[in-house]
């Protein structure tokens, strides 16, 4: 199992938006999907996830509706809005540029 990775500020929102781009999900499913896709490297704590979801809902990036889960329990399902899709696209582009710049510094590449 890989070591735990602390997320830089703003990264959680990017990961949640990307996860919701696949379709509506409840909070636990969002955290499990991120954990699964990252091979357990990213484990989102509920105490971080739900405040982030509420913040993104207030920003208009996601919407929420109460529905029944596969186990017949009521859960709040979150889905990406059009504003959330735009935010995802812009943030993903910024993240890729930042990651590429950091990689160049780490590799010592001079252009």
VEXPALUM-902834 format. One record per atom (N, C-alpha, C, CB): residue number from 1; atom name; x, y, z. Coordinates in nm, 4 decimals. Glycine has a CB too. Layout:
// residues N
+-----+----+----------+----------+----------+
|   i | at |       c1 |       c2 |       c3 |
+-----+----+----------+----------+----------+
| NUM | CA |        X |        Y |        Z |
...
+-----+----+----------+----------+----------+
This chain:
// residues 111
+-----+----+----------+----------+----------+
|   i | at |       c1 |       c2 |       c3 |
+-----+----+----------+----------+----------+
|   1 |  N |   0.0840 |  -0.1183 |   0.0000 |
|   1 | CA |   0.0000 |   0.0000 |   0.0000 |
|   1 |  C |   0.0882 |   0.1242 |   0.0000 |
|   1 | CB |  -0.0954 |   0.0001 |   0.1216 |
|   2 |  N |   0.0626 |   0.2205 |  -0.0907 |
|   2 | CA |   0.1452 |   0.3409 |  -0.0983 |
|   2 |  C |   0.1275 |   0.4284 |   0.0254 |
|   2 | CB |   0.1110 |   0.4208 |  -0.2242 |
|   3 |  N |   0.2271 |   0.5153 |   0.0504 |
|   3 | CA |   0.2164 |   0.6106 |   0.1594 |
|   3 |  C |   0.1042 |   0.7093 |   0.1303 |
|   3 | CB |   0.3498 |   0.6846 |   0.1810 |
|   4 |  N |   0.0490 |   0.7649 |   0.2374 |
|   4 | CA |  -0.0567 |   0.8646 |   0.2257 |
|   4 |  C |  -0.0001 |   0.9912 |   0.1619 |
|   4 | CB |  -0.1189 |   0.8958 |   0.3643 |
|   5 |  N |  -0.0770 |   1.0522 |   0.0734 |
|   5 | CA |  -0.0361 |   1.1758 |   0.0070 |
|   5 |  C |  -0.1257 |   1.2882 |   0.0554 |
|   5 | CB |  -0.0426 |   1.1621 |  -0.1481 |
|   6 |  N |  -0.0662 |   1.3965 |   0.1043 |
|   6 | CA |  -0.1439 |   1.5144 |   0.1428 |
|   6 |  C |  -0.1742 |   1.5951 |   0.0176 |
|   6 | CB |  -0.0675 |   1.6011 |   0.2481 |
|   7 |  N |  -0.2990 |   1.6308 |   0.0009 |
|   7 | CA |  -0.3411 |   1.7035 |  -0.1183 |
|   7 |  C |  -0.3131 |   1.8524 |  -0.1056 |
|   7 | CB |  -0.4890 |   1.6807 |  -0.1446 |
|   8 |  N |  -0.2526 |   1.9128 |  -0.2081 |
|   8 | CA |  -0.2395 |   2.0587 |  -0.2093 |
|   8 |  C |  -0.3780 |   2.1233 |  -0.2134 |
|   8 | CB |  -0.1543 |   2.1052 |  -0.3305 |
|   9 |  N |  -0.3873 |   2.2437 |  -0.1623 |
|   9 | CA |  -0.5142 |   2.3151 |  -0.1583 |
|   9 |  C |  -0.5752 |   2.3230 |  -0.2983 |
|   9 | CB |  -0.4949 |   2.4563 |  -0.0998 |
|  10 |  N |  -0.7048 |   2.2998 |  -0.3075 |
|  10 | CA |  -0.7765 |   2.3050 |  -0.4342 |
|  10 |  C |  -0.7808 |   2.1735 |  -0.5093 |
|  10 | CB |  -0.7155 |   2.4072 |  -0.5207 |
|  11 |  N |  -0.6959 |   2.0795 |  -0.4711 |
|  11 | CA |  -0.6902 |   1.9520 |  -0.5421 |
|  11 |  C |  -0.8129 |   1.8664 |  -0.5161 |
|  11 | CB |  -0.5658 |   1.8759 |  -0.5025 |
|  12 |  N |  -0.8646 |   1.8696 |  -0.3945 |
|  12 | CA |  -0.9823 |   1.7892 |  -0.3614 |
|  12 |  C |  -1.0994 |   1.8258 |  -0.4521 |
|  12 | CB |  -1.0213 |   1.8084 |  -0.2136 |
|  13 |  N |  -1.1199 |   1.9546 |  -0.4734 |
|  13 | CA |  -1.2285 |   1.9979 |  -0.5606 |
|  13 |  C |  -1.2106 |   1.9434 |  -0.7021 |
|  13 | CB |  -1.2366 |   2.1507 |  -0.5636 |
|  14 |  N |  -1.0886 |   1.9481 |  -0.7524 |
|  14 | CA |  -1.0595 |   1.8957 |  -0.8860 |
|  14 |  C |  -1.0925 |   1.7463 |  -0.8931 |
|  14 | CB |  -0.9111 |   1.9197 |  -0.9226 |
|  15 |  N |  -1.0504 |   1.6709 |  -0.7940 |
|  15 | CA |  -1.0747 |   1.5270 |  -0.7928 |
|  15 |  C |  -1.2240 |   1.4955 |  -0.7854 |
|  15 | CB |  -1.0018 |   1.4624 |  -0.6754 |
|  16 |  N |  -1.2967 |   1.5705 |  -0.7042 |
|  16 | CA |  -1.4413 |   1.5485 |  -0.6915 |
|  16 |  C |  -1.5114 |   1.5833 |  -0.8216 |
|  16 | CB |  -1.4995 |   1.6319 |  -0.5757 |
|  17 |  N |  -1.4769 |   1.6965 |  -0.8806 |
|  17 | CA |  -1.5397 |   1.7358 |  -1.0069 |
|  17 |  C |  -1.5126 |   1.6324 |  -1.1155 |
|  17 | CB |  -1.4890 |   1.8738 |  -1.0515 |
|  18 |  N |  -1.3900 |   1.5837 |  -1.1222 |
|  18 | CA |  -1.3558 |   1.4819 |  -1.2225 |
|  18 |  C |  -1.4352 |   1.3539 |  -1.1978 |
|  18 | CB |  -1.2039 |   1.4519 |  -1.2203 |
|  19 |  N |  -1.4485 |   1.3148 |  -1.0726 |
|  19 | CA |  -1.5251 |   1.1951 |  -1.0383 |
|  19 |  C |  -1.6718 |   1.2121 |  -1.0763 |
|  19 | CB |  -1.5124 |   1.1641 |  -0.8883 |
|  20 |  N |  -1.7272 |   1.3292 |  -1.0513 |
|  20 | CA |  -1.8683 |   1.3528 |  -1.0835 |
|  20 |  C |  -1.8915 |   1.3703 |  -1.2335 |
|  20 | CB |  -1.9185 |   1.4759 |  -1.0095 |
|  21 |  N |  -1.7864 |   1.3945 |  -1.3099 |
|  21 | CA |  -1.8006 |   1.4024 |  -1.4554 |
|  21 |  C |  -1.8453 |   1.2676 |  -1.5116 |
|  21 | CB |  -1.6675 |   1.4465 |  -1.5209 |
|  22 |  N |  -1.8226 |   1.1608 |  -1.4352 |
|  22 | CA |  -1.8639 |   1.0260 |  -1.4767 |
|  22 |  C |  -2.0109 |   0.9992 |  -1.4482 |
|  22 | CB |  -1.7791 |   0.9216 |  -1.4067 |
|  23 |  N |  -2.0734 |   1.0835 |  -1.3659 |
|  23 | CA |  -2.2137 |   1.0659 |  -1.3306 |
|  23 |  C |  -2.2372 |   1.0956 |  -1.1843 |
|  23 | CB |  -2.2597 |   0.9250 |  -1.3630 |
|  24 |  N |  -2.3636 |   1.1118 |  -1.1472 |
|  24 | CA |  -2.4012 |   1.1449 |  -1.0099 |
|  24 |  C |  -2.3596 |   1.0337 |  -0.9140 |
|  24 | CB |  -2.5526 |   1.1696 |  -1.0002 |
|  25 |  N |  -2.3100 |   1.0749 |  -0.7978 |
|  25 | CA |  -2.2684 |   0.9795 |  -0.6956 |
|  25 |  C |  -2.2913 |   1.0396 |  -0.5574 |
|  25 | CB |  -2.1198 |   0.9398 |  -0.7141 |
|  26 |  N |  -2.3078 |   0.9532 |  -0.4570 |
|  26 | CA |  -2.3164 |   1.0016 |  -0.3195 |
|  26 |  C |  -2.1753 |   1.0135 |  -0.2630 |
|  26 | CB |  -2.4040 |   0.9068 |  -0.2317 |
|  27 |  N |  -2.1643 |   1.0802 |  -0.1493 |
|  27 | CA |  -2.0335 |   1.1123 |  -0.0930 |
|  27 |  C |  -1.9410 |   0.9933 |  -0.0741 |
|  27 | CB |  -2.0518 |   1.1789 |   0.0368 |
|  28 |  N |  -1.9916 |   0.8862 |  -0.0140 |
|  28 | CA |  -1.9070 |   0.7702 |   0.0117 |
|  28 |  C |  -1.8548 |   0.7121 |  -0.1201 |
|  28 | CB |  -1.9850 |   0.6629 |   0.0909 |
|  29 |  N |  -1.9413 |   0.7069 |  -0.2218 |
|  29 | CA |  -1.9003 |   0.6536 |  -0.3523 |
|  29 |  C |  -1.7937 |   0.7422 |  -0.4162 |
|  29 | CB |  -2.0219 |   0.6412 |  -0.4462 |
|  30 |  N |  -1.8030 |   0.8730 |  -0.3965 |
|  30 | CA |  -1.7020 |   0.9649 |  -0.4497 |
|  30 |  C |  -1.5663 |   0.9336 |  -0.3874 |
|  30 | CB |  -1.7415 |   1.1127 |  -0.4225 |
|  31 |  N |  -1.5631 |   0.9227 |  -0.2549 |
|  31 | CA |  -1.4358 |   0.8961 |  -0.1876 |
|  31 |  C |  -1.3807 |   0.7585 |  -0.2250 |
|  31 | CB |  -1.4531 |   0.9060 |  -0.0355 |
|  32 |  N |  -1.4663 |   0.6603 |  -0.2402 |
|  32 | CA |  -1.4221 |   0.5265 |  -0.2794 |
|  32 |  C |  -1.3678 |   0.5251 |  -0.4219 |
|  32 | CB |  -1.5371 |   0.4269 |  -0.2665 |
|  33 |  N |  -1.4304 |   0.5990 |  -0.5114 |
|  33 | CA |  -1.3846 |   0.6049 |  -0.6505 |
|  33 |  C |  -1.2451 |   0.6677 |  -0.6594 |
|  33 | CB |  -1.4846 |   0.6849 |  -0.7367 |
|  34 |  N |  -1.2252 |   0.7773 |  -0.5851 |
|  34 | CA |  -1.0944 |   0.8428 |  -0.5844 |
|  34 |  C |  -0.9894 |   0.7480 |  -0.5283 |
|  34 | CB |  -1.0988 |   0.9737 |  -0.5021 |
|  35 |  N |  -1.0232 |   0.6796 |  -0.4215 |
|  35 | CA |  -0.9319 |   0.5825 |  -0.3607 |
|  35 |  C |  -0.8981 |   0.4707 |  -0.4601 |
|  35 | CB |  -0.9941 |   0.5229 |  -0.2322 |
|  36 |  N |  -0.9994 |   0.4194 |  -0.5281 |
|  36 | CA |  -0.9802 |   0.3097 |  -0.6232 |
|  36 |  C |  -0.8923 |   0.3519 |  -0.7408 |
|  36 | CB |  -1.1154 |   0.2601 |  -0.6746 |
|  37 |  N |  -0.9250 |   0.4640 |  -0.8019 |
|  37 | CA |  -0.8524 |   0.5087 |  -0.9208 |
|  37 |  C |  -0.7071 |   0.5428 |  -0.8880 |
|  37 | CB |  -0.9220 |   0.6302 |  -0.9827 |
|  38 |  N |  -0.6825 |   0.5887 |  -0.7652 |
|  38 | CA |  -0.5458 |   0.6251 |  -0.7255 |
|  38 |  C |  -0.4693 |   0.5082 |  -0.6636 |
|  38 | CB |  -0.5499 |   0.7406 |  -0.6270 |
|  39 |  N |  -0.5223 |   0.3873 |  -0.6751 |
|  39 | CA |  -0.4589 |   0.2691 |  -0.6140 |
|  39 |  C |  -0.4327 |   0.2895 |  -0.4651 |
|  39 | CB |  -0.3273 |   0.2367 |  -0.6854 |
|  40 |  N |  -0.5324 |   0.3431 |  -0.3969 |
|  40 | CA |  -0.5304 |   0.3662 |  -0.2515 |
|  40 |  C |  -0.4348 |   0.4770 |  -0.2073 |
|  40 | CB |  -0.4932 |   0.2389 |  -0.1813 |
|  41 |  N |  -0.3728 |   0.5492 |  -0.2989 |
|  41 | CA |  -0.2804 |   0.6563 |  -0.2611 |
|  41 |  C |  -0.3554 |   0.7783 |  -0.2072 |
|  41 | CB |  -0.1941 |   0.6968 |  -0.3812 |
|  42 |  N |  -0.4757 |   0.8017 |  -0.2590 |
|  42 | CA |  -0.5560 |   0.9160 |  -0.2160 |
|  42 |  C |  -0.6769 |   0.8649 |  -0.1389 |
|  42 | CB |  -0.6005 |   1.0028 |  -0.3377 |
|  43 |  N |  -0.6778 |   0.8916 |  -0.0104 |
|  43 | CA |  -0.7886 |   0.8497 |   0.0744 |
|  43 |  C |  -0.8510 |   0.9745 |   0.1344 |
|  43 | CB |  -0.7415 |   0.7506 |   0.1861 |
|  44 |  N |  -0.9690 |   1.0071 |   0.0863 |
|  44 | CA |  -1.0372 |   1.1298 |   0.1250 |
|  44 |  C |  -1.1164 |   1.1051 |   0.2529 |
|  44 | CB |  -1.1302 |   1.1799 |   0.0113 |
|  45 |  N |  -1.0873 |   1.1820 |   0.3557 |
|  45 | CA |  -1.1576 |   1.1701 |   0.4826 |
|  45 |  C |  -1.2943 |   1.2394 |   0.4721 |
|  45 | CB |  -1.0731 |   1.2311 |   0.5982 |
|  46 |  N |  -1.3936 |   1.1809 |   0.5373 |
|  46 | CA |  -1.5284 |   1.2370 |   0.5342 |
|  46 |  C |  -1.5303 |   1.3805 |   0.5879 |
|  46 | CB |  -1.6242 |   1.1491 |   0.6155 |
|  47 |  N |  -1.4452 |   1.4081 |   0.6867 |
|  47 | CA |  -1.4375 |   1.5420 |   0.7444 |
|  47 |  C |  -1.3845 |   1.6465 |   0.6477 |
|  47 | CB |  -1.3512 |   1.5395 |   0.8661 |
|  48 |  N |  -1.3191 |   1.6044 |   0.5421 |
|  48 | CA |  -1.2734 |   1.6954 |   0.4367 |
|  48 |  C |  -1.3698 |   1.6962 |   0.3197 |
|  48 | CB |  -1.1338 |   1.6563 |   0.3888 |
|  49 |  N |  -1.4255 |   1.5786 |   0.2884 |
|  49 | CA |  -1.5095 |   1.5651 |   0.1698 |
|  49 |  C |  -1.6387 |   1.6440 |   0.1801 |
|  49 | CB |  -1.5412 |   1.4203 |   0.1456 |
|  50 |  N |  -1.7135 |   1.6264 |   0.2883 |
|  50 | CA |  -1.8455 |   1.6888 |   0.2949 |
|  50 |  C |  -1.8410 |   1.8414 |   0.3009 |
|  50 | CB |  -1.9193 |   1.6369 |   0.4144 |
|  51 |  N |  -1.7485 |   1.9022 |   0.3744 |
|  51 | CA |  -1.7377 |   2.0487 |   0.3641 |
|  51 |  C |  -1.7040 |   2.0936 |   0.2218 |
|  51 | CB |  -1.6311 |   2.1008 |   0.4612 |
|  52 |  N |  -1.6191 |   2.0173 |   0.1528 |
|  52 | CA |  -1.5849 |   2.0520 |   0.0137 |
|  52 |  C |  -1.7074 |   2.0396 |  -0.0762 |
|  52 | CB |  -1.4712 |   1.9612 |  -0.0390 |
|  53 |  N |  -1.7859 |   1.9345 |  -0.0580 |
|  53 | CA |  -1.9083 |   1.9178 |  -0.1376 |
|  53 |  C |  -2.0048 |   2.0334 |  -0.1135 |
|  53 | CB |  -1.9769 |   1.7839 |  -0.1039 |
|  54 |  N |  -2.0224 |   2.0721 |   0.0120 |
|  54 | CA |  -2.1129 |   2.1838 |   0.0428 |
|  54 |  C |  -2.0616 |   2.3141 |  -0.0165 |
|  54 | CB |  -2.1300 |   2.1988 |   0.1945 |
|  55 |  N |  -1.9303 |   2.3345 |  -0.0110 |
|  55 | CA |  -1.8690 |   2.4548 |  -0.0692 |
|  55 |  C |  -1.8912 |   2.4578 |  -0.2203 |
|  55 | CB |  -1.7172 |   2.4599 |  -0.0373 |
|  56 |  N |  -1.8698 |   2.3445 |  -0.2866 |
|  56 | CA |  -1.8881 |   2.3379 |  -0.4318 |
|  56 |  C |  -2.0347 |   2.3542 |  -0.4698 |
|  56 | CB |  -1.8345 |   2.2052 |  -0.4864 |
|  57 |  N |  -2.1240 |   2.3066 |  -0.3844 |
|  57 | CA |  -2.2673 |   2.3253 |  -0.4097 |
|  57 |  C |  -2.3035 |   2.4741 |  -0.4001 |
|  57 | CB |  -2.3520 |   2.2422 |  -0.3089 |
|  58 |  N |  -2.2498 |   2.5429 |  -0.2995 |
|  58 | CA |  -2.2743 |   2.6870 |  -0.2864 |
|  58 |  C |  -2.2175 |   2.7641 |  -0.4051 |
|  58 | CB |  -2.2135 |   2.7398 |  -0.1561 |
|  59 |  N |  -2.1034 |   2.7183 |  -0.4598 |
|  59 | CA |  -2.0417 |   2.7833 |  -0.5750 |
|  59 |  C |  -2.1201 |   2.7581 |  -0.7038 |
|  59 | CB |  -1.8984 |   2.7348 |  -0.5915 |
|  60 |  N |  -2.2116 |   2.6605 |  -0.7005 |
|  60 | CA |  -2.2884 |   2.6265 |  -0.8199 |
|  60 |  C |  -2.2184 |   2.5277 |  -0.9116 |
|  60 | CB |  -2.3192 |   2.7504 |  -0.8963 |
|  61 |  N |  -2.1095 |   2.4663 |  -0.8643 |
|  61 | CA |  -2.0348 |   2.3705 |  -0.9448 |
|  61 |  C |  -2.0980 |   2.2327 |  -0.9454 |
|  61 | CB |  -1.8937 |   2.3608 |  -0.8949 |
|  62 |  N |  -2.1732 |   2.2017 |  -0.8392 |
|  62 | CA |  -2.2440 |   2.0737 |  -0.8307 |
|  62 |  C |  -2.3845 |   2.0990 |  -0.7796 |
|  62 | CB |  -2.1687 |   1.9731 |  -0.7382 |
|  63 |  N |  -2.4738 |   2.0067 |  -0.8131 |
|  63 | CA |  -2.6086 |   2.0080 |  -0.7600 |
|  63 |  C |  -2.6268 |   1.8816 |  -0.6779 |
|  63 | CB |  -2.7150 |   2.0182 |  -0.8735 |
|  64 |  N |  -2.7334 |   1.8778 |  -0.5970 |
|  64 | CA |  -2.7551 |   1.7610 |  -0.5121 |
|  64 |  C |  -2.9037 |   1.7284 |  -0.5024 |
|  64 | CB |  -2.6966 |   1.7846 |  -0.3721 |
|  65 |  N |  -2.9312 |   1.5987 |  -0.4985 |
|  65 | CA |  -3.0689 |   1.5492 |  -0.4822 |
|  65 |  C |  -3.0658 |   1.4277 |  -0.3918 |
|  65 | CB |  -3.1342 |   1.5139 |  -0.6202 |
|  66 |  N |  -3.1672 |   1.4153 |  -0.3072 |
|  66 | CA |  -3.1790 |   1.2973 |  -0.2226 |
|  66 |  C |  -3.2382 |   1.1834 |  -0.3048 |
|  66 | CB |  -3.2664 |   1.3266 |  -0.0972 |
|  67 |  N |  -3.1738 |   1.0657 |  -0.2968 |
|  67 | CA |  -3.2214 |   0.9465 |  -0.3668 |
|  67 |  C |  -3.1913 |   0.8238 |  -0.2816 |
|  67 | CB |  -3.1554 |   0.9337 |  -0.5075 |
|  68 |  N |  -3.2432 |   0.7112 |  -0.3240 |
|  68 | CA |  -3.2136 |   0.5850 |  -0.2567 |
|  68 |  C |  -3.0885 |   0.5229 |  -0.3171 |
|  68 | CB |  -3.3331 |   0.4875 |  -0.2671 |
|  69 |  N |  -3.0055 |   0.4645 |  -0.2312 |
|  69 | CA |  -2.8851 |   0.3966 |  -0.2766 |
|  69 |  C |  -2.9209 |   0.2547 |  -0.3200 |
|  69 | CB |  -2.7770 |   0.3948 |  -0.1652 |
|  70 |  N |  -2.8181 |   0.1809 |  -0.3618 |
|  70 | CA |  -2.8367 |   0.0405 |  -0.4005 |
|  70 |  C |  -2.8877 |  -0.0422 |  -0.2827 |
|  70 | CB |  -2.7048 |  -0.0187 |  -0.4534 |
|  71 |  N |  -2.8596 |   0.0037 |  -0.1603 |
|  71 | CA |  -2.9011 |  -0.0679 |  -0.0390 |
|  71 |  C |  -3.0303 |  -0.0126 |   0.0201 |
|  71 | CB |  -2.7910 |  -0.0614 |   0.0653 |
|  72 |  N |  -3.1036 |   0.0651 |  -0.0585 |
|  72 | CA |  -3.2290 |   0.1276 |  -0.0152 |
|  72 |  C |  -3.2126 |   0.2238 |   0.1018 |
|  72 | CB |  -3.3274 |   0.0214 |   0.0223 |
|  73 |  N |  -3.1005 |   0.2895 |   0.1095 |
|  73 | CA |  -3.0794 |   0.3949 |   0.2076 |
|  73 |  C |  -3.0863 |   0.5280 |   0.1356 |
|  73 | CB |  -2.9434 |   0.3780 |   0.2817 |
|  74 |  N |  -3.1364 |   0.6287 |   0.2060 |
|  74 | CA |  -3.1413 |   0.7616 |   0.1450 |
|  74 |  C |  -3.0038 |   0.8262 |   0.1535 |
|  74 | CB |  -3.2479 |   0.8508 |   0.2140 |
|  75 |  N |  -2.9615 |   0.8844 |   0.0430 |
|  75 | CA |  -2.8318 |   0.9523 |   0.0388 |
|  75 |  C |  -2.8433 |   1.0711 |  -0.0558 |
|  75 | CB |  -2.7174 |   0.8550 |  -0.0066 |
|  76 |  N |  -2.7616 |   1.1689 |  -0.0302 |
|  76 | CA |  -2.7560 |   1.2862 |  -0.1165 |
|  76 |  C |  -2.6625 |   1.2551 |  -0.2319 |
|  76 | CB |  -2.7088 |   1.4128 |  -0.0382 |
|  77 |  N |  -2.7149 |   1.2594 |  -0.3530 |
|  77 | CA |  -2.6356 |   1.2347 |  -0.4735 |
|  77 |  C |  -2.5958 |   1.3690 |  -0.5327 |
|  77 | CB |  -2.7148 |   1.1486 |  -0.5777 |
|  78 |  N |  -2.4682 |   1.3801 |  -0.5649 |
|  78 | CA |  -2.4130 |   1.5034 |  -0.6212 |
|  78 |  C |  -2.3879 |   1.4834 |  -0.7694 |
|  78 | CB |  -2.2820 |   1.5447 |  -0.5485 |
|  79 |  N |  -2.4118 |   1.5902 |  -0.8462 |
|  79 | CA |  -2.3868 |   1.5839 |  -0.9899 |
|  79 |  C |  -2.3255 |   1.7143 |  -1.0369 |
|  79 | CB |  -2.5167 |   1.5543 |  -1.0673 |
|  80 |  N |  -2.2502 |   1.7040 |  -1.1429 |
|  80 | CA |  -2.1812 |   1.8185 |  -1.2018 |
|  80 |  C |  -2.2816 |   1.9095 |  -1.2723 |
|  80 | CB |  -2.0720 |   1.7715 |  -1.3007 |
|  81 |  N |  -2.2658 |   2.0399 |  -1.2554 |
|  81 | CA |  -2.3466 |   2.1370 |  -1.3290 |
|  81 |  C |  -2.2652 |   2.1877 |  -1.4481 |
|  81 | CB |  -2.3908 |   2.2558 |  -1.2364 |
|  82 |  N |  -2.3270 |   2.2692 |  -1.5315 |
|  82 | CA |  -2.2534 |   2.3283 |  -1.6447 |
|  82 |  C |  -2.1382 |   2.4145 |  -1.5931 |
|  82 | CB |  -2.3485 |   2.4134 |  -1.7341 |
|  83 |  N |  -2.1635 |   2.4905 |  -1.4858 |
|  83 | CA |  -2.0567 |   2.5720 |  -1.4260 |
|  83 |  C |  -1.9469 |   2.4821 |  -1.3699 |
|  83 | CB |  -2.1133 |   2.6636 |  -1.3144 |
|  84 |  N |  -1.9841 |   2.3680 |  -1.3153 |
|  84 | CA |  -1.8864 |   2.2723 |  -1.2640 |
|  84 |  C |  -1.8022 |   2.2130 |  -1.3752 |
|  84 | CB |  -1.9562 |   2.1617 |  -1.1879 |
|  85 |  N |  -1.8630 |   2.1870 |  -1.4886 |
|  85 | CA |  -1.7891 |   2.1345 |  -1.6051 |
|  85 |  C |  -1.6862 |   2.2368 |  -1.6508 |
|  85 | CB |  -1.8863 |   2.0996 |  -1.7220 |
|  86 |  N |  -1.7252 |   2.3646 |  -1.6560 |
|  86 | CA |  -1.6307 |   2.4701 |  -1.6944 |
|  86 |  C |  -1.5174 |   2.4820 |  -1.5920 |
|  86 | CB |  -1.7039 |   2.6054 |  -1.7085 |
|  87 |  N |  -1.5532 |   2.4744 |  -1.4647 |
|  87 | CA |  -1.4522 |   2.4804 |  -1.3580 |
|  87 |  C |  -1.3566 |   2.3620 |  -1.3689 |
|  87 | CB |  -1.5197 |   2.4819 |  -1.2185 |
|  88 |  N |  -1.4102 |   2.2426 |  -1.3934 |
|  88 | CA |  -1.3271 |   2.1230 |  -1.4093 |
|  88 |  C |  -1.2292 |   2.1408 |  -1.5236 |
|  88 | CB |  -1.4142 |   1.9992 |  -1.4335 |
|  89 |  N |  -1.2778 |   2.1848 |  -1.6384 |
|  89 | CA |  -1.1911 |   2.2027 |  -1.7551 |
|  89 |  C |  -1.0795 |   2.3027 |  -1.7275 |
|  89 | CB |  -1.2731 |   2.2487 |  -1.8752 |
|  90 |  N |  -1.1148 |   2.4165 |  -1.6670 |
|  90 | CA |  -1.0146 |   2.5202 |  -1.6393 |
|  90 |  C |  -0.9141 |   2.4728 |  -1.5349 |
|  90 | CB |  -1.0828 |   2.6495 |  -1.5915 |
|  91 |  N |  -0.9629 |   2.4105 |  -1.4293 |
|  91 | CA |  -0.8739 |   2.3663 |  -1.3216 |
|  91 |  C |  -0.7835 |   2.2526 |  -1.3677 |
|  91 | CB |  -0.9555 |   2.3220 |  -1.1999 |
|  92 |  N |  -0.8362 |   2.1611 |  -1.4475 |
|  92 | CA |  -0.7547 |   2.0505 |  -1.4991 |
|  92 |  C |  -0.6433 |   2.1039 |  -1.5879 |
|  92 | CB |  -0.8421 |   1.9502 |  -1.5777 |
|  93 |  N |  -0.6747 |   2.2023 |  -1.6701 |
|  93 | CA |  -0.5729 |   2.2629 |  -1.7567 |
|  93 |  C |  -0.4637 |   2.3312 |  -1.6730 |
|  93 | CB |  -0.6380 |   2.3651 |  -1.8531 |
|  94 |  N |  -0.5044 |   2.4058 |  -1.5684 |
|  94 | CA |  -0.4079 |   2.4709 |  -1.4796 |
|  94 |  C |  -0.3205 |   2.3661 |  -1.4103 |
|  94 | CB |  -0.4808 |   2.5585 |  -1.3746 |
|  95 |  N |  -0.3829 |   2.2580 |  -1.3629 |
|  95 | CA |  -0.3112 |   2.1530 |  -1.2925 |
|  95 |  C |  -0.2070 |   2.0874 |  -1.3842 |
|  95 | CB |  -0.4097 |   2.0478 |  -1.2392 |
|  96 |  N |  -0.2447 |   2.0600 |  -1.5078 |
|  96 | CA |  -0.1514 |   1.9975 |  -1.6025 |
|  96 |  C |  -0.0321 |   2.0886 |  -1.6312 |
|  96 | CB |  -0.2235 |   1.9630 |  -1.7336 |
|  97 |  N |  -0.0582 |   2.2191 |  -1.6454 |
|  97 | CA |   0.0514 |   2.3139 |  -1.6680 |
|  97 |  C |   0.1440 |   2.3195 |  -1.5478 |
|  97 | CB |  -0.0034 |   2.4536 |  -1.6983 |
|  98 |  N |   0.0859 |   2.3226 |  -1.4281 |
|  98 | CA |   0.1662 |   2.3252 |  -1.3065 |
|  98 |  C |   0.2484 |   2.1975 |  -1.2929 |
|  98 | CB |   0.0765 |   2.3439 |  -1.1838 |
|  99 |  N |   0.1856 |   2.0822 |  -1.3137 |
|  99 | CA |   0.2567 |   1.9544 |  -1.3018 |
|  99 |  C |   0.3702 |   1.9454 |  -1.4029 |
|  99 | CB |   0.1599 |   1.8369 |  -1.3213 |
| 100 |  N |   0.3481 |   1.9922 |  -1.5244 |
| 100 | CA |   0.4527 |   1.9889 |  -1.6266 |
| 100 |  C |   0.5689 |   2.0810 |  -1.5877 |
| 100 | CB |   0.3953 |   2.0302 |  -1.7641 |
| 101 |  N |   0.5385 |   2.1984 |  -1.5330 |
| 101 | CA |   0.6436 |   2.2912 |  -1.4921 |
| 101 |  C |   0.7238 |   2.2340 |  -1.3764 |
| 101 | CB |   0.5837 |   2.4267 |  -1.4530 |
| 102 |  N |   0.6572 |   2.1749 |  -1.2793 |
| 102 | CA |   0.7267 |   2.1132 |  -1.1654 |
| 102 |  C |   0.8145 |   1.9987 |  -1.2151 |
| 102 | CB |   0.6249 |   2.0617 |  -1.0591 |
| 103 |  N |   0.7633 |   1.9186 |  -1.3067 |
| 103 | CA |   0.8410 |   1.8063 |  -1.3609 |
| 103 |  C |   0.9663 |   1.8556 |  -1.4316 |
| 103 | CB |   0.7554 |   1.7234 |  -1.4579 |
| 104 |  N |   0.9555 |   1.9672 |  -1.5048 |
| 104 | CA |   1.0735 |   2.0220 |  -1.5716 |
| 104 |  C |   1.1794 |   2.0634 |  -1.4698 |
| 104 | CB |   1.0346 |   2.1420 |  -1.6593 |
| 105 |  N |   1.1364 |   2.1248 |  -1.3609 |
| 105 | CA |   1.2319 |   2.1653 |  -1.2571 |
| 105 |  C |   1.2955 |   2.0424 |  -1.1944 |
| 105 | CB |   1.1625 |   2.2512 |  -1.1486 |
| 106 |  N |   1.2149 |   1.9429 |  -1.1619 |
| 106 | CA |   1.2685 |   1.8210 |  -1.1016 |
| 106 |  C |   1.3650 |   1.7477 |  -1.1950 |
| 106 | CB |   1.1546 |   1.7283 |  -1.0627 |
| 107 |  N |   1.3373 |   1.7514 |  -1.3233 |
| 107 | CA |   1.4233 |   1.6828 |  -1.4206 |
| 107 |  C |   1.5436 |   1.7676 |  -1.4598 |
| 107 | CB |   1.3434 |   1.6465 |  -1.5452 |
| 108 |  N |   1.5403 |   1.8958 |  -1.4225 |
| 108 | CA |   1.6512 |   1.9829 |  -1.4565 |
| 108 |  C |   1.6543 |   2.0195 |  -1.6037 |
| 108 | CB |   1.7800 |   1.9180 |  -1.4183 |
| 109 |  N |   1.5395 |   2.0159 |  -1.6694 |
| 109 | CA |   1.5306 |   2.0436 |  -1.8123 |
| 109 |  C |   1.5396 |   2.1940 |  -1.8366 |
| 109 | CB |   1.3993 |   1.9867 |  -1.8710 |
| 110 |  N |   1.6229 |   2.2317 |  -1.9312 |
| 110 | CA |   1.6344 |   2.3704 |  -1.9730 |
| 110 |  C |   1.5978 |   2.3779 |  -2.1201 |
| 110 | CB |   1.7778 |   2.4264 |  -1.9474 |
| 111 |  N |   1.5019 |   2.4627 |  -2.1510 |
| 111 | CA |   1.4601 |   2.4760 |  -2.2918 |
| 111 |  C |   1.5133 |   2.6016 |  -2.3534 |
| 111 | CB |   1.3093 |   2.4744 |  -2.3037 |
+-----+----+----------+----------+----------+
